Amino acid sequence: MSQRRCPDCGNILSEQDLSCSKCGCSHLDKNSEDKNGNVSEIKTTIEFTTVSCVIPVIGIFLLILLYILKLTLLGFAFFIISVIVGAKLAVKWYCGGCGESLYFSRAKSCPYCKKTFTNR
């Protein structure tokens, strides 16, 4: 039996499921595809992983350390950069058709189901 991921929450579903049992997403059927088989959109979610949470904590430690060493401006710069990097690592993108994760939001096609995105 083939499985796919829910485009909203990432829950694993079977091909027969028309809605997600976890989040109730009901647009999992093929109505989001046009006659050429193109997926209409890329779904975006935020997942707080260990890396995306540890990087801002490191920035806080650098801020405190550099404040003690009287390098406040440099510490503040490191803190801001670490928060931005941590936030960027927390965002994940999914194919609207098969629900698999994508590497970046500007993808022209899904590497798994090979469908092109119409909104790009």
BELURLIN-V689198 format. One record per pair of residues at least 12 apart in sequence whose ideal C-beta (glycine too) atoms are under 10 Angstrom apart, sorted by the first residue. I is the first residue (numbers start at 0). GAP is how many residues later the second one is. If there is no record, write none. Layout:
BEGIN
((I & GAP) (I & GAP))
END
This chain:
BEGIN
((0 & 13) (0 & 14) (0 & 15) (1 & 12) (1 & 13) (1 & 14) (1 & 96) (2 & 12) (2 & 14) (2 & 96) (3 & 13) (3 & 24) (3 & 91) (3 & 93) (3 & 94) (3 & 95) (3 & 96) (3 & 108) (3 & 109) (4 & 15) (4 & 23) (4 & 38) (4 & 89) (4 & 90) (4 & 93) (4 & 94) (4 & 95) (4 & 96) (4 & 107) (5 & 13) (5 & 14) (5 & 15) (5 & 16) (5 & 17) (5 & 18) (5 & 19) (5 & 21) (5 & 22) (5 & 37) (5 & 39) (5 & 88) (5 & 93) (6 & 13) (6 & 16) (6 & 18) (6 & 20) (6 & 21) (6 & 25) (6 & 32) (6 & 34) (6 & 35) (6 & 36) (6 & 37) (6 & 38) (6 & 87) (6 & 88) (6 & 89) (6 & 90) (6 & 91) (6 & 92) (6 & 93) (7 & 12) (7 & 14) (7 & 15) (7 & 16) (7 & 17) (7 & 19) (7 & 20) (7 & 35) (7 & 36) (7 & 37) (7 & 86) (7 & 88) (7 & 91) (8 & 13) (8 & 14) (8 & 15) (8 & 16) (8 & 34) (8 & 36) (8 & 85) (8 & 90) (9 & 12) (9 & 13) (9 & 33) (9 & 35) (9 & 37) (9 & 82) (9 & 84) (9 & 89) (9 & 90) (9 & 91) (10 & 12) (10 & 14) (10 & 88) (11 & 87) (12 & 12) (12 & 15) (12 & 86) (14 & 13) (16 & 12) (19 & 79) (24 & 18) (24 & 74) (26 & 13) (26 & 69) (27 & 68) (27 & 69) (27 & 71) (29 & 67) (31 & 64) (31 & 65) (32 & 63) (32 & 64) (32 & 82) (32 & 85) (33 & 84) (35 & 79) (35 & 80) (35 & 82) (36 & 60) (36 & 76) (36 & 77) (36 & 78) (36 & 79) (37 & 58) (37 & 59) (37 & 71) (37 & 77) (37 & 78) (37 & 79) (37 & 80) (37 & 81) (37 & 82) (38 & 56) (38 & 57) (38 & 58) (38 & 59) (38 & 70) (38 & 71) (38 & 74) (38 & 76) (38 & 77) (38 & 78) (38 & 79) (38 & 80) (39 & 56) (39 & 57) (39 & 75) (39 & 77) (39 & 78) (39 & 79) (40 & 53) (40 & 54) (40 & 55) (40 & 56) (40 & 76) (40 & 77) (40 & 78) (40 & 79) (41 & 51) (41 & 52) (41 & 53) (41 & 54) (41 & 60) (41 & 62) (41 & 63) (41 & 64) (41 & 65) (41 & 68) (41 & 75) (41 & 77) (41 & 78) (42 & 49) (42 & 50) (42 & 51) (42 & 52) (42 & 53) (42 & 54) (42 & 56) (42 & 58) (42 & 59) (43 & 47) (43 & 48) (43 & 49) (43 & 50) (43 & 58) (43 & 61) (44 & 45) (44 & 46) (44 & 47) (44 & 48) (44 & 49) (44 & 56) (45 & 41) (45 & 44) (45 & 45) (45 & 46) (46 & 42) (46 & 43) (46 & 44) (46 & 45) (46 & 54) (47 & 38) (47 & 39) (47 & 41) (47 & 42) (48 & 37) (48 & 40) (48 & 41) (48 & 43) (50 & 34) (50 & 35) (50 & 38) (50 & 39) (51 & 33) (51 & 34) (51 & 35) (51 & 36) (51 & 37) (51 & 38) (51 & 39) (51 & 40) (52 & 33) (52 & 36) (52 & 37) (53 & 28) (53 & 32) (53 & 35) (54 & 26) (54 & 27) (54 & 28) (54 & 29) (54 & 30) (54 & 31) (54 & 32) (54 & 33) (54 & 34) (54 & 35) (55 & 23) (55 & 25) (55 & 26) (55 & 27) (55 & 28) (55 & 29) (55 & 30) (55 & 31) (55 & 34) (56 & 25) (56 & 29) (57 & 20) (57 & 21) (57 & 24) (57 & 27) (57 & 28) (58 & 16) (58 & 17) (58 & 18) (58 & 19) (58 & 20) (58 & 21) (58 & 22) (58 & 23) (58 & 24) (58 & 25) (58 & 26) (58 & 27) (59 & 15) (59 & 18) (59 & 19) (59 & 22) (59 & 23) (60 & 14) (60 & 17) (60 & 18) (60 & 21) (61 & 12) (61 & 13) (61 & 14) (61 & 15) (61 & 16) (61 & 17) (61 & 19) (61 & 20) (62 & 12) (62 & 13) (62 & 14) (62 & 15) (62 & 16) (62 & 17) (62 & 19) (63 & 15) (64 & 13) (65 & 12) (65 & 13) (66 & 12) (90 & 13) (90 & 14) (91 & 13) (92 & 12) (92 & 13) (92 & 14) (93 & 16) (94 & 12) (94 & 14) (94 & 15) (94 & 16) (94 & 17) (94 & 18) (94 & 20) (94 & 22) (95 & 14) (95 & 19) (95 & 21) (95 & 22) (95 & 23) (96 & 13) (96 & 15) (96 & 16) (96 & 17) (96 & 18) (96 & 20) (97 & 12) (97 & 14) (97 & 15) (97 & 16) (97 & 17) (98 & 13) (98 & 14) (99 & 12) (99 & 13) (101 & 15) (104 & 15) (105 & 14) (106 & 13) (107 & 12))
END
